[in-house]
Amino acid sequence: MERQPAPSLLPILRSQQQGEILALLLGDPALELSLTEIAARAGAPQSSVHREIERAERAGLVTTRKVGNTRLARANTDSPYYAGLSEVLTRAFGVPAIVAQALAPVAGISAAYIYGSWAARHQGHTGQRPVADIDVLILGVPDRDQLYSTLGDVEQRLGRPVQATIRDADWLESGTGSFHDTVTSRPILRLALV
């Protein structure tokens, strides 16, 4: 297996996958997932998930239990590292899940994307300075009061500003201008609004 570089979002970790797996579990202490579910959500091979969960369990960051043949993992909230790591990992790697979960109930959103410096770092592009804010492209005709209230809550959780830009539902395909050219020529991450 090819060795992955340290993630641009938080280069103190070994890999992007490690950060995303840990953020998934530590970001929601009530969440308990099978290794198969973690692999699906993180987009990682099950063998990689197995190794990361083994490491995290040895470090006391997660706990696991077996139910039949299924191994379930969850955050170890009793760990002295839990609160600090949870906050750091959520802010660095939990952004798509947190933003998507918050936007899902907002009426009138056709699609949503993260773009800008956070999306570029997520794709492995390096930068000159740390990511300051999260840029979100909202397509459709959202309820603006509900949207901005929701994004205020997201800002609190992520500890950084969330900047929303609203465009028509077909803007990515039919839009024009320098902003459209900039957004479509750089990394963009579609959010799963389930």
N, C-alpha and C positions, 0 to 999 in steps of 0.2 A: 504494500500500500504506500502511496506517495505521501511524504511528510508535508503537512500544511504549514504555512508560515503563521507566526503570531498574528492575532487579529488586529487590524488597524484601529478598531474602536477602543480596545483596551489591551495594549500589547504586553501586559504582564502575564496574560494567560497563554497557555500553550497553543490553543486553536480557537477559531470561531465556533466550532461545534461544541467545545467544552463550555464556552461562555453561554451559548444558547441553551444547552441542556441544563446547566446549573441555574440560569435565569428562569427557565420554565418552572423548575421545582421550587427554588427558593423564593420566587416572586409571588407564589400563592401557597401559603402554608396549609391550606385545606385540600390542596390538590394531591391526589394519589393516582399514579398512572402506571400501567404496565410498561415494560421496556419496549414493546411493540408500539404502543401509543406514543411514547417519547420519541422513538425513531421517526414515526410518521409526522409528528408535530415539528420536530427539529429538522426534518429532511436529512437525517443522518443514517448511515448503515447501522443495522442492529448490533453488529459486532463492536462498532465504535461506542454506541450507547452503553453496551454491556461494560466495556473497559472504563468509561467515564463514571458510571454508577459505582463500579467496584472501587475506583480511586476515591470518589466522594464519600462512600460509606466508610472506607478505611480512615479518612480524614475526619469522620464524624459529622459531615455536612448533610447527609441523607440517611434515612433508614429504609430497609426493605423488609418485605415479608412475602411468604409464599401463600398463594391461595390455589390449591390444586397444582397445576403445572405452571401457573402464571406468577411471575415475580413482580411485585408492586413496589414502587419507590415513592418516597415523599420527603419533604424537607425535615431535617432534624431541628426543630425550634428550640431544643434544649442546648444546642451547641453554643459555646461562648462566641462563636464567629457568626452565628446566624443573622443577627440584626444588621450588622455592618456589611457583610457580604451580600445579603439580600438586597439592600439598598443600592450598593455599587453595581451588582450584576443586573438588577432591574433597570437601572438608569442607562447602562451601557448596552445590554442585549435584549431587554424585555420590551423595547419600544414598539415593535410591530404588533405584538399581542395586546399590549395595553391600549394602544390607540385604536386598533380594530375592535376590541371588545367595547370600548367607550362609544365608538361611532355607530356600531351595529343598530342600536335602537333609534338613532336620529332619523326622523322622517325625511324622505326626499333625496337621499344620497344614492346615486347610481353606482358609483365606484369611488374609491379613495386610494391615494398613493402617498408614500413618503418619497421625497426627492431632496436634492441639495446635498450638503456635506455629510449628513448622517447616512443617507442612502449610498453615497460614494464610499464612505468608510466601511459600511456593511458589505460592500462588494469587494473590499480589499484595497481600495485606492488610499494612498497615504496623503496627508495634508500638512500644511505648515503650522496650523494651530488646532487646538481641540475643538470638537463640535460644540457650538454654543446653544443652538436651538434646533428644533425639529420642524422641518417644512413639510406641510401636508397639503396635497392637492385634492380638493373635494369636487367631484363631478356630479352634476344634477342640480336640483333646486331644494336644498336643505332648509329646514326650519332653523333660521339663523339664531334665534334666542336659545333654542335647545342645543344647537351646535356650539355656540360660544360658552354656554354654561358647562357643557360636557368637556370642552377643551380646557377650561379653567381647572376642572378636577384633574385632568390628565397632567397639566403643568405642575400641580401640587405633588402628584405621585412621582413624576419623573424628575422633579427639581430643576426644570429648565423650561424656557418659553416654547410654546407650540404655535407656529404661525400657519394659519389656514388661508389658502387661496381657493376661491370658488369659481368654477367655470361650468359651461354647459356640458351636458352628458356626453356629447360627441366631440368635445374640444381636442382630445388627443389625436383623433383622426382628421379633423377638419380645421383645427386652429391655425392661426398664422401669427407672425410677428416675432420679435426677438425673444420675448419670454417663452413662447411656445418652442422656438428653436433651442433655447437653452435647456428647458426641461426635457425635451425629447432626445437631446444629444448626450445626456449624462445618465448615470444610473438612476433608476426609478424602481420602487418596490411596491407592488400592488398589495393592498391589505385585504385579508380574508374577512369580509364583513358577514359573519355567520350569526 
